[in-house]
Amino acid sequence: MAVTLKGLPRTVAVTVNVGKAAGAHTIDGDLDASGDVLISVRHVSADFVTNADITAEFSITGYNTIDNTAGTNTTGNYIVVTYAKAAAA
């Protein structure tokens, strides 16, 4: 789901994905390594007891792929990814 916020020149999208071991994560959405920017990655448990900012662990490595090799294991939980699409040419 992509949402354009008023006052921002770029589309901002949020996607919720099932967590897994550290490494490459394929996310739902339209994330592209050429120009899109990660805004945040949150590690969230279903009961919201865990709700941690792990953005610094991740980089965009390909289409709909982010990677946190040697980072946090989110197995059994979720990651909430917020990103901005590349500026229109």
C-alpha angles and dihedrals in degrees: 000000000000123000128190112213121210113255095023119107093211137058112255119207133192125197132179116214137179111260124239143167118312114281134063116002121193108211133197113249140052103295113159125189092216103082106334116120130213110233098179145342116201127192105217131177121213090250092046091236086121112052109149135160107235097161094122090063094060139077131176107251103170145337107327090347129119125174135207101171108185089012135113120325106228097180111149092019137067140256120219109205122196119187141165120231119234114275113267113260 
